[in-house]
Amino acid sequence: MNKKLKKIITTTFLATMCIVMIGCNSKSNSNSATTNLNKEVVAGYPVEITTYNYSGDEVKTTYEKAPEKVLAVYQGSIETMLELGLEDRLVAAAGLDNELDDKYKKAFENVEYLTEFTPSKETVTALNPDMILSWGSIFAEDKLGDVNTWIDKGCNTYINTNTRRKEGEKRTIQNEMTDILNLGKIFNVEDKSQKIVDNMQSKIDKALKAAEGQEKQNVLMVEFLGDEISNYGANSLGGDMITSLGGNLVAKDQSKLGKEDIVSLNPDVIYVVYMPYSGDDPEQVKQDALDKLLKDKAFNSLDAVKNKRVVPIMLGDMYASGVRTINGIETISAGLYPDLNK
């Protein structure tokens, strides 16, 4: 090879390499711009959240962006999504146990409401959600199955903390607040979630301030389930609401009570839990629940009966209640301090 030809080949090779390098640099800059653009689109992500499985064990979940097809099941889950202004993220909802608050009805008009109170695995699979928000019980094997199966398919799960199946687990107002704040992080609406939590705390602070100097009230919260009387003790959300608002919860450690137990305890205030949609007429359901105390001669001697301090409270306001926790706080406060809440 002569020197002239060698020079031409070398020059051509160097020119080609320059073009390749320029191209590579352009691609690198382009990818970098795309990456930066993606980061701008999903600002604030990824978000890591701790939730639970059916057994109550911790499960770590990661959100690369806000979910877009959420299935919300049961009252607290649905209304918390609506309060946060996330109705457009709901692919479907199910399991309302009482009437939606009027302020949510318009937003809920375009949400698909399922006829199944607890949706089947087949129904949920067909919806192809990217998040399921509900109670722990929905992930039983004979319902939706294990949460990890859904997570592996690209559908994150979030279980209301106060439905966690763990022996001795205390259900608290603070857990409801934590759930609301976590949803704020997941959907990048933290200002809204913080406002809800601040409102809850202000209601508690107001009740405690109003109770200053007042005689401490002895309180019982029960639910009549057939022939059994279920008691909401210290580890229940209802019990935590009562103590947080300054009431003295009696029968703290009992899950069931007999009529003679209630008569012996003779509380100042008795809250009776009911679920409006458990019958055809919600008002009749409520009255029937109250009449279990008011019309039973065994309870005639109770101070709460004689002083008309038997107070109805909806299940949705004091069990896995989400944003409805505020309603529960207000109902319990009014029952504890009727003169101060007029």
N, C-alpha and C positions, 0 to 999 in steps of 0.2 A: 504494500500500500504506500503510494507516494505521499509526501508531506502535505501537498495541497489538498488531496482527497481526505486525509486524516483530519485536517483542520476543519473541513466542511462538515464531516460527521460529528466531530466534537462540538462544533458550534451549534449544529442542529439538535444534538442531545441536550446541551445546556439550555437551549431555548425551550425545548419540549418540557424539561424538568421545571423550568420557571412557570410555564403555563399550568402544569399539574399542581405546583405548589400554590399558585394564585387561586386555582380552583379549589384546592383543599382549604385554604384560608377562607375563601368565600363561603364554603359549606359550613366551616366551623362557626363563622360569624352568624350565618343563617340559623344554625341549630341553637346557638346561644340566644339569639333573638327570640326564637320560638319558645325556648325554655323559659326565658324571662316573661314572655307573653302569657305562658301557661301559669306561671307563678302569680301573675297579676289577676288572672281569671279566678284562681282559687286561693286568693289571699286569706291568710289565717289558717290554712290547712297544710299538712294533715293534723287532725285532732284525734287524740287518743282518749278513750273513755273506758272506765271499768264498769261492767255490769255483771249479771249472774246467769247461771244456767238453772235448769229445773231443780237440781239438787241443792242450789244455793251457793255453789262454788263460784269464785270470781272468774270472770272472763274478760280479757282485754280486747277491745275493738278499735279499729282505726278507720277514720273517715277521710278520704282524699278530697271530698267535696261534700256539699250539703245534699242529703238524700232527696230524690225527686219523685219517688213512688212509694209513699209510706202507707202502711196499713196500721190504723190505730183502732185498738179494740178495748172497749169499756169506757165508761163515762169520763173518768179523770184524764185518760190518755187523749180522748177526742177533744174535750174542751180545752185542755192545755195547748194542743196544737192550734185550735181556733183563736185562743187568747193571744198567742204569739203571732197571729196573722199568717199562719202557714197552711191555710185551707187549700191553696193551689198545689201543695206538696202531697196531699192525700189522694192516693189511688183508690182507697175505699175505707169505710169505717163500719164498725159493728159493736153490738153489746151495750146500747144505751139502757140504763135501768130507771131513768126518769127523764122528764121533759128537759130539752135543751134550754139554757138561759136565753131569753128573748134576744139579747144582744148578739148571739151567735147564729140565729136562725137564717138570716140572709146569706151569710158566708157559707152556711152548710147546704144551701139549696143545690149547688152543683157538685156536691160530694156524693159518690155512689155509696148508698147505705145498704149493707147486706142483710138479707132476711134471716140468716143464721145468727143467733145470739153469740155463739162462739164458732167462728168459721172453721170448716174442715180443712185438712191438709190439701185436698184436691182443689178446693176453692181458692186457697191462698196461692198455691202453685200456679194456677191459671192467671192470677193477677200479676205475677212476676214482680213483686215488690223489691225495692232495694233497702227497705228497713221495716221491721215490725216492732211496734210500740205497744206493750200490753203488760199483763200480770204474768208472774212466774208459772202459774198453773196452766197457761195455754200451751206450754212447751212439754206437757206430759206426753208420754209415748203414744197414747191413744188419741192425742190431739195433733199438734203440729210437729211433735218430735224434738230431738235434740237441737239446741241453738247452734252448735258447731256445724251441723249439716247445712243450715241456712247460711251461716257466715261463709262457709266454703263455696257456696253457690253465688256469692256476691251480695247477699242480703244480710246486712247487720241487724242485730236484735238489741232492744233495750227493755229490760224488765224493771217495772216500778219497784224501787228499793224496798218499800214497805210490804211487798208480796214475796220477798225472799224467803225461801224455805230453809230456815236454819234454826235449830232448837235454841230457845232462849233469846232469840233475836228481838231486840226492842224496836217497835215501830213508832216513829217520831215525826213531829212537824218538821224537824231539821232534815229528815230524809226526803220529805216532799219538796222542801226548798232546794236540796241538792239535785234532785231529778229535774226540776225546772231550770236550774242554772246549767246543768249538763245539756239539756235540750237547746238552751241558748247558745252554747258552744258548738254543738253539732250543726245547727242551722245558721250560725253566724248572726244571731239576733240577741246578743248578750245584754244590750241596753234594755230591751223589752223584758227579758227574763229577770234581770236585776230589779226592775221596777215592780214586778209582781211580788217578788220575795220581800222587798222593802215594805210593800203594802201589807203583807201578812204580818211582818214584825211590828208594824205600827199599830195594827189591830190588837195584837197581844199586849203591847206596851200600854195602849189606851185602857184595856180591860183591867190590867194590873194596877194602873194608877187610880182607876175608878173604885177598885176594891180596897184601897188603902183605908185602914181603920174600920173596915167592915168585918163582921163576924164570919169566920171561915165556915164554908158550907160543906156538909157531908154529902157526897154524890155517888150515884150508882148509874151505870149505863148497861141496859139489857136489851136482848132481842128474843122475842118469842118464836121458837121454831118448832111447830107442832106441840108436843107435850113437854119439850125441853125449854129451859130458860138459859140462854147463852149470856155470859157475863164478859164485858169488856174491861179487862184488868189493866195492871200497870204497864204491860208490854204491848198493849194495843195502841193504835193511833188515837182512838177516841179517849182512852185513858190518859195518854200524853197531853192531849188538848185540855182535858179537865185540870190536870195538875199544872200545866203551863199557864193556865188562866187563874190560878189561885185556889182551885177547889181541892177538897180533901177526898180523894178517891177511896171508897170503902171496898172491901172484898178484892184487894189488889191482886191476889195470887190465885183466885178461883176462876176456872173457865166455865163452870156450870153452877147454877144456883137452884135451890128449891124454894117453894113459896115461904116456908117457915124461915129460911135464911134471910129473905128480903124483909120479912116482918121483924125479925130480930135485929137486923141492921138499922131499920127505920131511918133511911137517909132523908135529908132536907129536900133534895132534888133527885128526880129519876128521869133519865133520858131513855126514850123507847125508840129503838132503831127499826126502820121499815124501808122497804124497797117499792116505790110507787108502781112500777110496771109489773109487779108480781100478781096483779089482778086487773080486771077490766076497767075499774074506776080508781084512779090514784087517791082521791080523797077518801073513798071508802076503805081502801087498803090502810091508809093512815089511821082512820078512826077505829078500824078493827084492831089494829095493833095497840092503840091507847086503851081500848075497852078491855083488853086482857088484864089490865090493872084496875081501871076505873069501875068495871062492872063485876069484878070478882070480890065476893064478900070477904074472902080471906085477906084482902088488902085494905079493908075499910079503916083499920086503925092507923094506917101509915100517915105520917105528917105530910108527906109529899102529896098524897091523895086529898087529904082534908084541906090543905092550903093551896090546892090547884097548881102544884109545881111538878106535874108530870108533863114532860116536854118531848114532842116528836122530833126525831132527827133522821134525815135520809141517809141510807147506807153510803151513797155516793159522796156525801159531804164529810165522811169520817173514816173511809176505808179506801186506800190507794187513790186519794182524792185529787191529787194534782192541784190545779188552779182552784178547784172547788174547796180546798182547805180553808180558804177565806170564809166561805159560807158556813163551814163547820165551826170555825172560831167564833163567828158572829152569833150562831144559834146557841152555842154553849155559854158564851158570855151573857146573852140575854136571859138565859135560864138561871144562871148563877146570880146575876145582879139585876133583877127585873126593874127595880125602882131607878137604877142608874142608867138604864137603857131606854127609858120612855122618851 
